[in-house]
């Protein structure tokens, strides 16, 4: 099932509820580009391979392409997020609960950005809609365990594979370039790191763009009283819209996040930054092709940890890592609780 652009615009003009739902969804997409995308370019900025302004513009373009291209090839991540929770039943209450979840996600992400902590919008999205679904159904019956378990798989995959690939990649590069004058490799790794950052930004759009398009389609179906739609096709106009909004969010910036991930956590050389980007992009590609929703923030960060630990564990600033891990741990219960409470409040008010 899908919806044409003409039908969508017609409903948007005549239905204020849809307009509010769309505004909140696009707000979440923009915040994702604003807070998550800087992780993709953090390392190449920290090693001065590219200026912050050019890196942000590059990330915006690659985010756009990632959302569009990967969704055309494989939209399984969007389907996983869409089917993760059940907003069935009375469509009016379900729509109110969904809007409450989106409001909770924006609140959580903005607070994390303010403190410069690279929180995961993917985890916030999953937690927020799960909390709202529990509030809607009054229990865990609103959670699809078969799809939710993929989140756990994603956590394990991004942690083990991201860290492992980061460690192996940098070790392999050091072995290959062992007898080469390091000064002769600087230009190669500078270009390689820019390319790696572009690949990370592309995969960020490929992963996160699909998650939010799945929620976007859910909102459209609920507005039309179609709470029982089990499968859908993402229209091209929606791919373009979400790509553009995410790219706009990325272009706004996010220097605080770039500093926390690329500068404070590990001091990287250019070949190390290239290794982290390559490892993170490979992990995200595998996850996207298999339909497993993972956090781009989590993946990139653990890849950087793996690169830093390859030399010695003391290279990693574990104080910064501790703050990030604490934020990740708190995201599921924290954003889930906000989603639950906002859903209860919104359903009581409206």
N, C-alpha and C positions, 0 to 999 in steps of 0.2 A: 504494500500500500504506500502511496506517496501523495503529494499535493503540488499542483502547478503554481507558478509564480503569480499568475492572474488571480487564481482562487485565494491564494494567501493574502495578496494585497487587498482584495475585496473584503475578506474577513477582518483584516487588520483595521481597515477604515471604519467598518460597521460594528466591531466588537471591542469595547474598551478593555475587557478582561484579557483578550488575546494580546492587545497592545502592551499591557502591564507585564504579562508573561514573557513576551518577546524582549521587552526592555530589560527585565531582570536577567534573562538568559544571556543576552548580548553583553550585559554588564559583567557577568561572570567570565565570559569569553575574553573580554578586554582586560579584566584583572589578571587572568591567566597569562596573557601575553605580556602584561606589565610586570608581573612578579616571577613567573616561571621561565620565560624565554631568556632573561639575562644569564641564567645558569649555563646556557649553551655557549655563550660567548665570553664567559668569565675568564677562562684560562688564556685565551688569545689576547685579551686586553691586559691581563696581569703581566704577561711576558713582553708586552709592548710590540707584539707582532702586527697589531692593527689598532688604530685609534678608537676610543670609545664611540665616537659619533659614527664612523664608518662601520664598526662592528654592529651597532644597533640597527643601522639601515640594512646591512646584509642579513641580520637575523630576521628582520621584518619581512624581507622578500622571501627568504627560505622558509619561514613559517607559513607564508601564504602558499608557496608551492607544495609544502609538505601536506597541508590539509587537503588540498585539491587533488594532487596526484595519488596519494596513498588511498584516499577514499574511493577514487575511481577504480583502483586495482583491488583493494581488499578492505571492506567496511566491517570486518568481524569485531573489532574493538567497540565500535558504536553499538552493535547488536548486543554485545555482552553487557555493557552499561545499561542499555535500555531494558534488558530482561532481568537485571540484578534485583530490582525491587518491584513490588506489585502495587500500583496505584489504582487498582480496579475498585469497583463499587460505585458509589455516588460520585459522578464526575465533577460536580461543583466542589465538594470537600476535597477531592483528590487534587484539583487544580490549585486550591488555596494552600494545601500542604506542600505542593511542588514549589509554589512561589515562596513559601516560608523557607524551604530548604535552600533555594537560590539566594535569598537574603542572608541566610546564615553563612553561606560560603563566602559571599562578598565581605561580610563583617570579619570573618576569621582571617581571610587573606590580606585584607587591608591592615589589620592589626599586626600581622606578622611582618608585612612590608615595612611598616612604620618603625619596627624594632630592628629591621635589617636581617631578619631570619628567613632563610630560604625554605619556607614551608612548601608542602606538596599540594598543589591545587587538585591533583587527581585523588589523593586521599581525602581532601576536604569535600570534594564532590561526592565521592562514594559515601562518606560518613554523613554528610548533610541529607542526602536523599534517603539514606537508610533510616536515620532518625525520624525524618518526616513520615516515612512509610509505617514505622512502628507506631507513631502517634495516630496516624490515620486508621490503622487496623486495631489499635489497642493491644498490640502484642507482636510477636515475631513472625506471625503468619504473613506479614507483608514482605518478608525477606526470602529471596530465592537462593537457598543454600548452594545449589548446584552451580550457579553463576558466581555467587559471592566467594566461593572457595578459590576462584581464579585470582582474586585479589591477594590471597595468601600465597598462591603460587608465584604471583608477580613480585611480592616482597622478597621471597626466597631467591627467585631468579635474578632480580636486579641487584641484590646484595652479593650473592656468591659469584655470579657471572661478571658483574660490573667490577668488583674488587679483583677477582682472579684475572680477568682480561687486562685490567690496568697494570697489574703486576707483571704479567707475562709479556705484554707488549713493550713496556719500557725496558725490561730485561733483554728482550730480543733485539731491540734497537741498540742498546749498549753493547751487546755482543757483536753485532754486525759492524758497528762503527768504532770498535775498540782501537783499531790501529789507524784511524783517520783523524787528521788534525781537526779538532772541534770547531775551529774558526771557519773551516771550509764548509761545514755542515749548517751553519747558522741560517744562510739564505734558503736552503732546502727546507729546513724545519719551520722557518717562518712562513713560507708559502704553504707547507703541509699543514701547519696549524690553522691557518685561515680556512683552508679547505675542510679540515676536520671540524672546525667550529660551524661552518656552513652546513655540513652533514648533520651535526647535532641539532642545529636549528630546524633543519628539514624534518628530522625525526621527531622533534618536539611537536611540530605542527601535525605530523602524521599520527602521533599517539593522542595528544590532548585534544586536537581539533575534533577527532571522531567521538570522543567521550561527550563533548558538549553538544555535538550535533544529535547524538542519541537522545539527550535530555530535551533539546529543542523540538524534535519530532514528538516526543512524549507530550510536551505542552500543547502542541497543535492538536493532537488527537484528543486530549482531555477537553480542550475548548469546544471541540465538535461533539463531545459526549461519547467518544469512542475509546473507552477505557480498556477494552479487551483486545486491542490490536497486538498481535504477537510477532508479526514480521513487517518490515517496511523497506522502502528503497529511498535513499537520500537523494533529493533532487539536486541538479547541478547548481541552481541558483542559491541553494542553501550552502553548498560548498564554498562558493565565491563569497557569500555574505560573511560566513564565519571566518574564512581566510582573511578577508579584509579587516574585520574587526580585531582579530588576534594580531595582525600585523600593525594595526594602529596602536594597540596596547603596547606592543614591543617597542615601537618608535618613541613612545613617551619616555622610555628609559627604565631605569632600575639599577642605578649605580650602587646603591646600598647592598643589593644582592650580589652584584659583581664583586664588590670588595670583600664580602664575607666568604664567598666560595673561592674566588680566584686569587685573593691576596692574603687573607688572614689565616686560612686553614692550612695551606701548604705553600711554601715558596718554590715555584716551579721554574725550570729552564724551558727553552722552547721545545726541545725534543720530548720533555716530560709532558708539557701541555698537549703536544700532538698525540702522545700515547693515550692520555686521558680522553681526548676527544674521539679518537678512533675506537677505543674500547667502549665508551658510552654509546656511540652511534651504532656499533655492531649489536650491542645488547638490546637497544630499542628496536632495531630492525627485526631481530628475531622475535621479540615480543609482539610487534605489530602484525607480523605474518601469521603468528599462531593465535591471535585474538586474545592475548593476555594483557589486561590493563595494568601498566606499571607507571610508577612516578618517574618523570624525566629528571626531576630534581634529585630524587634518591639515587637514581642510576648514575648520573654525572658525578654526584658527590662521592659515592663509594668508589667510583673509578679513579677519582683524584686521590682518595685515600690509598688505594692500591698502588698507584704510581709513587706516592710519597713513601709508603712503607717498603717499597722495593729497595730503596737505599738503606734506610734504617727507620725504625718506628718513631724515633725522636724527631724525625723530619715533619711529622704530622702534629699540628697544634690541637691536642686532644681537648683543650678547653673549648675551642670553637666547635669541635666535633660533638662534644657533650651537649652543647646548646642545641645543635641541629637535631641530634637523636632525641632529645627531650621533646622538641617541638613535634617531630614525627610521631612519637609515642602518644603525645597528648592530642594529636589531630583527630584520631578516630573517636575517642570518647568525648573530646571537647567540642568539635564541630558537630558530632552526632547529637550531643545533648542540646546544643544551640538549635539544631534543626528540629529536634523533638519539641523543645519548648516553644519555638517560633510557630511551628505547625499547630500546636495546641492553642496558642494565643490567637493566631490568624483565624483558625476555625471558630473560635469563640467570638471574635470580633465580626467576622463576615459570614 
